[in-house]
Amino acid sequence: MRDGPNIAAIAAMVGDPARANMLSALLNGAALTASELALEAGVTKQTASSHLAKLADAGLVAVEAQGRHRYYRLADADVARLLETLMGVAARAKALRSRPGPKEPALRRARICYDHLAGELGVALFEAFIHNKWIQPGPENTYTLTKLGRIKVQTFGVDLDDIEKGARPLCRSCLDWSVRRHHLAGALGAAILDVIFDRGWVTQKRGSRVLDFTRIGEAGLRRVFAFPEDAAP
């Protein structure tokens, strides 16, 4: 037996259909109860609780007690990134689930990926950072902000001093499963989405990962970050 991480154990955790559905439901960054996740997975609450205990033991979800209720969320951004990457591989392999028609275009347009913007507008935002030379590549899919980039995000309202104190990478790329290109993740991606919410440019559909940009909000996003002409329509 070889030494090293046991990827088969994690793959088995994610590979169960019920657990995969519950993990996907947590990708919007919300904390959900076992009852809510049971509905997402199409199983009983007792079965969901058993699955969630396994996911917690595997370090894929975290649980927080609030009064009589226990709330589950993804353990961290690494788990969210793993799930999004798997979605990209599944989409490329055409391993797709059938969904009602109107929901998919909205997910492709703009959605939340754990705590940052994904979909066509998320990809366009990342490409604007590249095009305008606000970030430059670093090791292992990470990026550093250039001097111009630091000025841009601070002017937008991001508190760089605050987010740079954390252990999380400041900028990193995340492969977008629907567009097959990268969007902006890391602490900066999360902070930018926070400012977008604060400005009232976008709302999140209840119980969904879909983000609805207002007409003014999308125009503001494109204007502030100088989207390239060939960015998402």
ChimeraX commands (.cxc) that place a marker at each C-alpha (Angstrom):
marker #1 position 0.00,0.00,0.00 radius 0.5
marker #1 position 1.32,3.43,-0.94 radius 0.5
marker #1 position 1.71,6.19,1.60 radius 0.5
marker #1 position -0.06,9.50,1.08 radius 0.5
marker #1 position -3.57,10.97,0.99 radius 0.5
marker #1 position -6.40,8.47,0.57 radius 0.5
marker #1 position -8.25,10.04,-2.35 radius 0.5
marker #1 position -10.43,6.93,-2.74 radius 0.5
marker #1 position -12.04,7.60,0.64 radius 0.5
marker #1 position -12.93,11.18,-0.30 radius 0.5
marker #1 position -14.10,10.09,-3.75 radius 0.5
marker #1 position -16.40,7.53,-2.10 radius 0.5
marker #1 position -17.83,10.23,0.15 radius 0.5
marker #1 position -18.63,12.53,-2.77 radius 0.5
marker #1 position -19.60,9.70,-5.12 radius 0.5
marker #1 position -22.76,8.67,-3.29 radius 0.5
marker #1 position -25.72,10.33,-5.11 radius 0.5
marker #1 position -27.47,11.47,-1.94 radius 0.5
marker #1 position -24.30,12.92,-0.45 radius 0.5
marker #1 position -23.40,14.55,-3.77 radius 0.5
marker #1 position -26.80,16.28,-3.85 radius 0.5
marker #1 position -26.39,17.53,-0.30 radius 0.5
marker #1 position -22.91,18.86,-0.97 radius 0.5
marker #1 position -24.13,20.59,-4.13 radius 0.5
marker #1 position -26.93,22.23,-2.15 radius 0.5
marker #1 position -24.32,23.70,0.21 radius 0.5
marker #1 position -22.34,25.29,-2.62 radius 0.5
marker #1 position -24.35,28.49,-2.28 radius 0.5
marker #1 position -22.55,29.15,0.99 radius 0.5
marker #1 position -25.67,28.75,3.14 radius 0.5
marker #1 position -25.93,26.61,6.26 radius 0.5
marker #1 position -28.79,24.10,6.08 radius 0.5
marker #1 position -30.41,21.69,8.51 radius 0.5
marker #1 position -30.53,17.92,8.08 radius 0.5
marker #1 position -34.22,18.19,7.19 radius 0.5
marker #1 position -33.51,20.70,4.42 radius 0.5
marker #1 position -30.67,18.59,3.08 radius 0.5
marker #1 position -32.83,15.47,3.22 radius 0.5
marker #1 position -35.24,17.19,0.80 radius 0.5
marker #1 position -32.35,18.07,-1.51 radius 0.5
marker #1 position -31.13,14.48,-1.49 radius 0.5
marker #1 position -34.56,12.85,-1.69 radius 0.5
marker #1 position -33.96,10.73,1.42 radius 0.5
marker #1 position -35.41,10.53,4.91 radius 0.5
marker #1 position -34.11,12.80,7.66 radius 0.5
marker #1 position -32.62,9.77,9.45 radius 0.5
marker #1 position -30.72,8.73,6.32 radius 0.5
marker #1 position -29.58,12.31,5.74 radius 0.5
marker #1 position -28.26,12.52,9.30 radius 0.5
marker #1 position -26.25,9.35,8.75 radius 0.5
marker #1 position -24.77,10.74,5.53 radius 0.5
marker #1 position -23.97,14.08,7.18 radius 0.5
marker #1 position -22.17,12.36,10.06 radius 0.5
marker #1 position -19.94,10.61,7.51 radius 0.5
marker #1 position -19.31,13.84,5.62 radius 0.5
marker #1 position -18.39,15.61,8.87 radius 0.5
marker #1 position -16.01,12.82,9.88 radius 0.5
marker #1 position -14.38,13.10,6.44 radius 0.5
marker #1 position -13.87,16.83,6.92 radius 0.5
marker #1 position -16.14,17.79,4.01 radius 0.5
marker #1 position -18.81,19.57,6.04 radius 0.5
marker #1 position -18.79,21.52,9.29 radius 0.5
marker #1 position -21.68,21.54,11.75 radius 0.5
marker #1 position -22.80,24.29,14.11 radius 0.5
marker #1 position -25.39,23.97,16.86 radius 0.5
marker #1 position -27.86,26.83,17.20 radius 0.5
marker #1 position -30.41,26.19,19.91 radius 0.5
marker #1 position -32.17,22.92,19.12 radius 0.5
marker #1 position -31.00,22.94,15.52 radius 0.5
marker #1 position -27.79,21.78,13.88 radius 0.5
marker #1 position -26.70,23.58,10.73 radius 0.5
marker #1 position -24.36,22.13,8.12 radius 0.5
marker #1 position -22.12,24.00,5.69 radius 0.5
marker #1 position -19.15,23.11,3.50 radius 0.5
marker #1 position -16.01,22.80,5.59 radius 0.5
marker #1 position -14.02,25.35,3.59 radius 0.5
marker #1 position -13.28,26.84,0.18 radius 0.5
marker #1 position -11.12,23.83,-0.79 radius 0.5
marker #1 position -14.18,21.58,-0.62 radius 0.5
marker #1 position -16.19,24.05,-2.71 radius 0.5
marker #1 position -13.40,24.17,-5.28 radius 0.5
marker #1 position -13.29,20.36,-5.40 radius 0.5
marker #1 position -17.03,20.19,-6.08 radius 0.5
marker #1 position -16.91,22.85,-8.80 radius 0.5
marker #1 position -14.01,21.04,-10.47 radius 0.5
marker #1 position -15.94,17.76,-10.40 radius 0.5
marker #1 position -18.91,19.55,-11.94 radius 0.5
marker #1 position -16.63,20.77,-14.72 radius 0.5
marker #1 position -15.37,17.26,-15.40 radius 0.5
marker #1 position -18.93,15.89,-15.32 radius 0.5
marker #1 position -20.15,18.54,-17.74 radius 0.5
marker #1 position -17.25,17.86,-20.11 radius 0.5
marker #1 position -18.01,14.13,-19.96 radius 0.5
marker #1 position -21.70,14.91,-20.58 radius 0.5
marker #1 position -22.63,13.31,-17.25 radius 0.5
marker #1 position -25.52,15.72,-16.77 radius 0.5
marker #1 position -28.72,15.60,-14.77 radius 0.5
marker #1 position -32.01,16.72,-16.26 radius 0.5
marker #1 position -33.26,19.98,-14.81 radius 0.5
marker #1 position -36.21,22.24,-15.66 radius 0.5
marker #1 position -35.27,24.43,-18.62 radius 0.5
marker #1 position -35.44,27.98,-17.17 radius 0.5
marker #1 position -33.14,27.16,-14.26 radius 0.5
marker #1 position -30.05,26.20,-16.23 radius 0.5
marker #1 position -29.60,29.41,-18.28 radius 0.5
marker #1 position -29.82,31.43,-15.06 radius 0.5
marker #1 position -27.19,29.23,-13.40 radius 0.5
marker #1 position -24.91,29.63,-16.38 radius 0.5
marker #1 position -25.37,33.40,-16.39 radius 0.5
marker #1 position -24.51,34.18,-12.77 radius 0.5
marker #1 position -24.42,32.04,-9.66 radius 0.5
marker #1 position -22.66,31.83,-6.35 radius 0.5
marker #1 position -19.79,29.35,-6.04 radius 0.5
marker #1 position -19.37,28.97,-2.28 radius 0.5
marker #1 position -18.75,32.68,-1.66 radius 0.5
marker #1 position -17.70,34.20,-4.99 radius 0.5
marker #1 position -19.23,35.03,-8.36 radius 0.5
marker #1 position -19.36,32.27,-10.98 radius 0.5
marker #1 position -20.99,31.74,-14.35 radius 0.5
marker #1 position -20.62,33.92,-17.44 radius 0.5
marker #1 position -20.34,37.15,-15.46 radius 0.5
marker #1 position -17.82,35.61,-13.04 radius 0.5
marker #1 position -15.66,34.46,-15.94 radius 0.5
marker #1 position -15.95,37.90,-17.59 radius 0.5
marker #1 position -14.85,39.54,-14.32 radius 0.5
marker #1 position -11.77,37.31,-14.08 radius 0.5
marker #1 position -10.87,37.98,-17.71 radius 0.5
marker #1 position -11.24,41.71,-17.09 radius 0.5
marker #1 position -8.64,41.43,-14.30 radius 0.5
marker #1 position -6.29,39.65,-16.71 radius 0.5
marker #1 position -6.99,42.00,-19.63 radius 0.5
marker #1 position -6.47,45.14,-17.55 radius 0.5
marker #1 position -3.31,43.75,-15.91 radius 0.5
marker #1 position -4.73,43.99,-12.40 radius 0.5
marker #1 position -3.45,40.51,-11.50 radius 0.5
marker #1 position -0.46,38.46,-12.53 radius 0.5
marker #1 position 0.01,34.66,-12.33 radius 0.5
marker #1 position 1.58,33.02,-9.29 radius 0.5
marker #1 position 2.10,29.36,-8.32 radius 0.5
marker #1 position -0.65,26.71,-8.36 radius 0.5
marker #1 position -3.50,28.72,-9.90 radius 0.5
marker #1 position -2.90,31.67,-7.58 radius 0.5
marker #1 position -2.50,35.28,-8.66 radius 0.5
marker #1 position -1.06,38.42,-7.10 radius 0.5
marker #1 position -2.54,41.88,-7.38 radius 0.5
marker #1 position -0.50,44.40,-9.30 radius 0.5
marker #1 position -0.18,47.98,-8.06 radius 0.5
marker #1 position -2.95,49.01,-10.45 radius 0.5
marker #1 position -5.05,46.09,-9.26 radius 0.5
marker #1 position -4.70,47.08,-5.61 radius 0.5
marker #1 position -5.85,50.59,-6.43 radius 0.5
marker #1 position -8.81,49.26,-8.44 radius 0.5
marker #1 position -10.22,46.92,-5.78 radius 0.5
marker #1 position -9.64,49.36,-2.93 radius 0.5
marker #1 position -11.43,52.08,-4.88 radius 0.5
marker #1 position -14.30,49.62,-5.40 radius 0.5
marker #1 position -14.59,49.18,-1.64 radius 0.5
marker #1 position -12.56,46.06,-0.81 radius 0.5
marker #1 position -10.63,46.27,2.47 radius 0.5
marker #1 position -7.37,44.65,1.37 radius 0.5
marker #1 position -5.70,45.12,4.75 radius 0.5
marker #1 position -8.44,43.04,6.33 radius 0.5
marker #1 position -8.60,40.16,3.85 radius 0.5
marker #1 position -4.82,39.87,3.55 radius 0.5
marker #1 position -4.62,38.98,7.26 radius 0.5
marker #1 position -6.24,35.60,6.66 radius 0.5
marker #1 position -4.55,32.36,5.62 radius 0.5
marker #1 position -6.71,32.01,2.53 radius 0.5
marker #1 position -5.04,32.83,-0.82 radius 0.5
marker #1 position -5.90,36.36,-1.91 radius 0.5
marker #1 position -6.55,35.55,-5.59 radius 0.5
marker #1 position -6.93,32.24,-7.30 radius 0.5
marker #1 position -8.61,30.91,-10.40 radius 0.5
marker #1 position -11.50,28.45,-10.17 radius 0.5
marker #1 position -12.54,26.44,-13.23 radius 0.5
marker #1 position -16.14,27.29,-14.08 radius 0.5
marker #1 position -18.08,24.11,-14.91 radius 0.5
marker #1 position -20.65,25.85,-17.13 radius 0.5
marker #1 position -18.37,28.15,-19.14 radius 0.5
marker #1 position -15.25,25.92,-19.09 radius 0.5
marker #1 position -13.05,28.91,-18.34 radius 0.5
marker #1 position -11.89,30.32,-15.02 radius 0.5
marker #1 position -13.58,32.73,-12.65 radius 0.5
marker #1 position -12.06,34.71,-9.76 radius 0.5
marker #1 position -11.99,32.94,-6.40 radius 0.5
marker #1 position -10.02,33.32,-3.18 radius 0.5
marker #1 position -10.45,35.99,-0.52 radius 0.5
marker #1 position -10.62,38.72,-3.16 radius 0.5
marker #1 position -13.38,36.99,-5.12 radius 0.5
marker #1 position -15.43,36.68,-1.94 radius 0.5
marker #1 position -14.79,40.31,-0.94 radius 0.5
marker #1 position -15.81,41.63,-4.36 radius 0.5
marker #1 position -19.08,39.70,-4.22 radius 0.5
marker #1 position -19.72,41.11,-0.72 radius 0.5
marker #1 position -19.35,44.65,-2.08 radius 0.5
marker #1 position -21.64,43.81,-5.02 radius 0.5
marker #1 position -24.30,42.67,-2.53 radius 0.5
marker #1 position -23.75,45.76,-0.36 radius 0.5
marker #1 position -24.33,48.00,-3.38 radius 0.5
marker #1 position -27.63,46.27,-4.11 radius 0.5
marker #1 position -26.48,45.24,-7.56 radius 0.5
marker #1 position -27.55,41.63,-7.13 radius 0.5
marker #1 position -29.88,39.39,-5.15 radius 0.5
marker #1 position -29.74,35.66,-4.57 radius 0.5
marker #1 position -32.77,33.56,-5.35 radius 0.5
marker #1 position -34.07,31.86,-2.21 radius 0.5
marker #1 position -32.97,28.24,-2.01 radius 0.5
marker #1 position -30.88,28.57,-5.16 radius 0.5
marker #1 position -27.35,29.40,-6.27 radius 0.5
marker #1 position -28.71,31.74,-8.95 radius 0.5
marker #1 position -27.71,35.40,-8.68 radius 0.5
marker #1 position -30.03,37.99,-10.23 radius 0.5
marker #1 position -28.21,41.15,-11.25 radius 0.5
marker #1 position -30.26,44.30,-11.63 radius 0.5
marker #1 position -29.89,46.13,-14.93 radius 0.5
marker #1 position -28.03,48.91,-13.10 radius 0.5
marker #1 position -25.94,46.35,-11.22 radius 0.5
marker #1 position -24.71,44.50,-14.29 radius 0.5
marker #1 position -23.98,47.78,-16.07 radius 0.5
marker #1 position -22.08,48.96,-13.00 radius 0.5
marker #1 position -20.04,45.74,-12.83 radius 0.5
marker #1 position -19.09,46.06,-16.50 radius 0.5
marker #1 position -18.25,49.76,-16.18 radius 0.5
marker #1 position -16.25,49.60,-12.94 radius 0.5
marker #1 position -14.16,46.62,-14.00 radius 0.5
marker #1 position -13.83,47.66,-17.65 radius 0.5
marker #1 position -15.03,44.38,-19.14 radius 0.5
marker #1 position -13.37,43.57,-22.49 radius 0.5
marker #1 position -15.59,44.04,-25.56 radius 0.5
marker #1 position -15.86,40.27,-26.08 radius 0.5
marker #1 position -16.98,39.64,-22.48 radius 0.5
marker #1 position -20.24,37.85,-21.66 radius 0.5
marker #1 position -23.19,39.44,-23.53 radius 0.5
marker link #1:1,2 radius 0.2
marker link #1:2,3 radius 0.2
marker link #1:3,4 radius 0.2
marker link #1:4,5 radius 0.2
marker link #1:5,6 radius 0.2
marker link #1:6,7 radius 0.2
marker link #1:7,8 radius 0.2
marker link #1:8,9 radius 0.2
marker link #1:9,10 radius 0.2
marker link #1:10,11 radius 0.2
marker link #1:11,12 radius 0.2
marker link #1:12,13 radius 0.2
marker link #1:13,14 radius 0.2
marker link #1:14,15 radius 0.2
marker link #1:15,16 radius 0.2
marker link #1:16,17 radius 0.2
marker link #1:17,18 radius 0.2
marker link #1:18,19 radius 0.2
marker link #1:19,20 radius 0.2
marker link #1:20,21 radius 0.2
marker link #1:21,22 radius 0.2
marker link #1:22,23 radius 0.2
marker link #1:23,24 radius 0.2
marker link #1:24,25 radius 0.2
marker link #1:25,26 radius 0.2
marker link #1:26,27 radius 0.2
marker link #1:27,28 radius 0.2
marker link #1:28,29 radius 0.2
marker link #1:29,30 radius 0.2
marker link #1:30,31 radius 0.2
marker link #1:31,32 radius 0.2
marker link #1:32,33 radius 0.2
marker link #1:33,34 radius 0.2
marker link #1:34,35 radius 0.2
marker link #1:35,36 radius 0.2
marker link #1:36,37 radius 0.2
marker link #1:37,38 radius 0.2
marker link #1:38,39 radius 0.2
marker link #1:39,40 radius 0.2
marker link #1:40,41 radius 0.2
marker link #1:41,42 radius 0.2
marker link #1:42,43 radius 0.2
marker link #1:43,44 radius 0.2
marker link #1:44,45 radius 0.2
marker link #1:45,46 radius 0.2
marker link #1:46,47 radius 0.2
marker link #1:47,48 radius 0.2
marker link #1:48,49 radius 0.2
marker link #1:49,50 radius 0.2
marker link #1:50,51 radius 0.2
marker link #1:51,52 radius 0.2
marker link #1:52,53 radius 0.2
marker link #1:53,54 radius 0.2
marker link #1:54,55 radius 0.2
marker link #1:55,56 radius 0.2
marker link #1:56,57 radius 0.2
marker link #1:57,58 radius 0.2
marker link #1:58,59 radius 0.2
marker link #1:59,60 radius 0.2
marker link #1:60,61 radius 0.2
marker link #1:61,62 radius 0.2
marker link #1:62,63 radius 0.2
marker link #1:63,64 radius 0.2
marker link #1:64,65 radius 0.2
marker link #1:65,66 radius 0.2
marker link #1:66,67 radius 0.2
marker link #1:67,68 radius 0.2
marker link #1:68,69 radius 0.2
marker link #1:69,70 radius 0.2
marker link #1:70,71 radius 0.2
marker link #1:71,72 radius 0.2
marker link #1:72,73 radius 0.2
marker link #1:73,74 radius 0.2
marker link #1:74,75 radius 0.2
marker link #1:75,76 radius 0.2
marker link #1:76,77 radius 0.2
marker link #1:77,78 radius 0.2
marker link #1:78,79 radius 0.2
marker link #1:79,80 radius 0.2
marker link #1:80,81 radius 0.2
marker link #1:81,82 radius 0.2
marker link #1:82,83 radius 0.2
marker link #1:83,84 radius 0.2
marker link #1:84,85 radius 0.2
marker link #1:85,86 radius 0.2
marker link #1:86,87 radius 0.2
marker link #1:87,88 radius 0.2
marker link #1:88,89 radius 0.2
marker link #1:89,90 radius 0.2
marker link #1:90,91 radius 0.2
marker link #1:91,92 radius 0.2
marker link #1:92,93 radius 0.2
marker link #1:93,94 radius 0.2
marker link #1:94,95 radius 0.2
marker link #1:95,96 radius 0.2
marker link #1:96,97 radius 0.2
marker link #1:97,98 radius 0.2
marker link #1:98,99 radius 0.2
marker link #1:99,100 radius 0.2
marker link #1:100,101 radius 0.2
marker link #1:101,102 radius 0.2
marker link #1:102,103 radius 0.2
marker link #1:103,104 radius 0.2
marker link #1:104,105 radius 0.2
marker link #1:105,106 radius 0.2
marker link #1:106,107 radius 0.2
marker link #1:107,108 radius 0.2
marker link #1:108,109 radius 0.2
marker link #1:109,110 radius 0.2
marker link #1:110,111 radius 0.2
marker link #1:111,112 radius 0.2
marker link #1:112,113 radius 0.2
marker link #1:113,114 radius 0.2
marker link #1:114,115 radius 0.2
marker link #1:115,116 radius 0.2
marker link #1:116,117 radius 0.2
marker link #1:117,118 radius 0.2
marker link #1:118,119 radius 0.2
marker link #1:119,120 radius 0.2
marker link #1:120,121 radius 0.2
marker link #1:121,122 radius 0.2
marker link #1:122,123 radius 0.2
marker link #1:123,124 radius 0.2
marker link #1:124,125 radius 0.2
marker link #1:125,126 radius 0.2
marker link #1:126,127 radius 0.2
marker link #1:127,128 radius 0.2
marker link #1:128,129 radius 0.2
marker link #1:129,130 radius 0.2
marker link #1:130,131 radius 0.2
marker link #1:131,132 radius 0.2
marker link #1:132,133 radius 0.2
marker link #1:133,134 radius 0.2
marker link #1:134,135 radius 0.2
marker link #1:135,136 radius 0.2
marker link #1:136,137 radius 0.2
marker link #1:137,138 radius 0.2
marker link #1:138,139 radius 0.2
marker link #1:139,140 radius 0.2
marker link #1:140,141 radius 0.2
marker link #1:141,142 radius 0.2
marker link #1:142,143 radius 0.2
marker link #1:143,144 radius 0.2
marker link #1:144,145 radius 0.2
marker link #1:145,146 radius 0.2
marker link #1:146,147 radius 0.2
marker link #1:147,148 radius 0.2
marker link #1:148,149 radius 0.2
marker link #1:149,150 radius 0.2
marker link #1:150,151 radius 0.2
marker link #1:151,152 radius 0.2
marker link #1:152,153 radius 0.2
marker link #1:153,154 radius 0.2
marker link #1:154,155 radius 0.2
marker link #1:155,156 radius 0.2
marker link #1:156,157 radius 0.2
marker link #1:157,158 radius 0.2
marker link #1:158,159 radius 0.2
marker link #1:159,160 radius 0.2
marker link #1:160,161 radius 0.2
marker link #1:161,162 radius 0.2
marker link #1:162,163 radius 0.2
marker link #1:163,164 radius 0.2
marker link #1:164,165 radius 0.2
marker link #1:165,166 radius 0.2
marker link #1:166,167 radius 0.2
marker link #1:167,168 radius 0.2
marker link #1:168,169 radius 0.2
marker link #1:169,170 radius 0.2
marker link #1:170,171 radius 0.2
marker link #1:171,172 radius 0.2
marker link #1:172,173 radius 0.2
marker link #1:173,174 radius 0.2
marker link #1:174,175 radius 0.2
marker link #1:175,176 radius 0.2
marker link #1:176,177 radius 0.2
marker link #1:177,178 radius 0.2
marker link #1:178,179 radius 0.2
marker link #1:179,180 radius 0.2
marker link #1:180,181 radius 0.2
marker link #1:181,182 radius 0.2
marker link #1:182,183 radius 0.2
marker link #1:183,184 radius 0.2
marker link #1:184,185 radius 0.2
marker link #1:185,186 radius 0.2
marker link #1:186,187 radius 0.2
marker link #1:187,188 radius 0.2
marker link #1:188,189 radius 0.2
marker link #1:189,190 radius 0.2
marker link #1:190,191 radius 0.2
marker link #1:191,192 radius 0.2
marker link #1:192,193 radius 0.2
marker link #1:193,194 radius 0.2
marker link #1:194,195 radius 0.2
marker link #1:195,196 radius 0.2
marker link #1:196,197 radius 0.2
marker link #1:197,198 radius 0.2
marker link #1:198,199 radius 0.2
marker link #1:199,200 radius 0.2
marker link #1:200,201 radius 0.2
marker link #1:201,202 radius 0.2
marker link #1:202,203 radius 0.2
marker link #1:203,204 radius 0.2
marker link #1:204,205 radius 0.2
marker link #1:205,206 radius 0.2
marker link #1:206,207 radius 0.2
marker link #1:207,208 radius 0.2
marker link #1:208,209 radius 0.2
marker link #1:209,210 radius 0.2
marker link #1:210,211 radius 0.2
marker link #1:211,212 radius 0.2
marker link #1:212,213 radius 0.2
marker link #1:213,214 radius 0.2
marker link #1:214,215 radius 0.2
marker link #1:215,216 radius 0.2
marker link #1:216,217 radius 0.2
marker link #1:217,218 radius 0.2
marker link #1:218,219 radius 0.2
marker link #1:219,220 radius 0.2
marker link #1:220,221 radius 0.2
marker link #1:221,222 radius 0.2
marker link #1:222,223 radius 0.2
marker link #1:223,224 radius 0.2
marker link #1:224,225 radius 0.2
marker link #1:225,226 radius 0.2
marker link #1:226,227 radius 0.2
marker link #1:227,228 radius 0.2
marker link #1:228,229 radius 0.2
marker link #1:229,230 radius 0.2
marker link #1:230,231 radius 0.2
marker link #1:231,232 radius 0.2
marker link #1:232,233 radius 0.2
view
